[in-house]
Amino acid sequence: MNASEVIAKLTEQANLSLVIFTMGLLLCRILPVLTFSPFLGGEVIPVEVKMGVGVTLAIVMFPVVAQRMGAIPITALPFIALLIKEVFIGVSLAFIINAIFDAARVAGNLADTMMGSNNAQLYVPQLGQQVTLYSNLKVQLSVVLFLTLNGHHVVIEALADSFIAVPLDSFPRFSTGVWPFFELAIRVFADLLKISLILSAPMVLATFLTDLGMGAINRVAANLQVFFIAMAIKPMVAAIICATAIHMIIGRFQDEFVSMLAVLKHAIQLLH
């Protein structure tokens, strides 16, 4: 083997190493979104499937970062710093995306607590945990509606835009300052309770008015066991109101999805 063949072999190995390092950085940003987002399967999807989907998305997005592949450091400490940065960005985006689904779960918990049926639990595969009846309904409704509206396409598009805003070989510049980005994350967390109250408002108000009516009846007929009567009436009233107001809940979900995707794109701009 002559010198030119040795140099060509070493160049080929170096390029292969850069491709592997680049794919690793891509996966560190993509996998948190796949892992924590209920609409992509959540906890129920096997790790092998998640890795397969993550590698597929990384391959699709590879041309976006291929031109800057040569600038990625291959030494230990700089590469580890880039890995930590990619995980931070991926977890931050997953937190923003997942907020609306957490709000749906909390809204169901509020409704079931008001009805007194929060002891009934169902397993939700997307969350990997036991939740109450109406939490299961609202989470499943939010996931199906999000997929129906092609929200996952917008999320994947936002992921690709994030690689343009913050390339793999550089760190977030925070052109408007560090605080606006973290203020946005705090606002997303604070809005979670507001969204939960809005989504649960029809059933919460119905059960509250039922309790108020039962209290007024108890003032007239003190010997009537209104507590036990209300336990049977409130779930029925809440179910009727939920079925009646389902179009309003779906409309609100659509509005919140639009807001969430707008916040996601704004967060990517703040990182730039």
Secondary structure by P-SEA (a helix, b strand, c coil): ccaaaaaaaaaaaaaaaaaaaaaaaaaaacaaaaacccccccccccaaaaaaaaaaaaaaacccccccccccccccaaaaaaaaaaaaaaaaaaaaaaaaaaaaaaaaaaaaaaaccccbbbbbccccccccaaaaaaaaaaaaaaaaaaaaaaaaaaaaaaaaaccccccccccccaaaaaaaaaaaaaaaaaaaaaaaaaaaaaaaaaaaaaaaaaaaccccaaaaaaaacaaaaaaaaaaaaaaaaaaaaaaaaaaaaaaaaaaaaaac
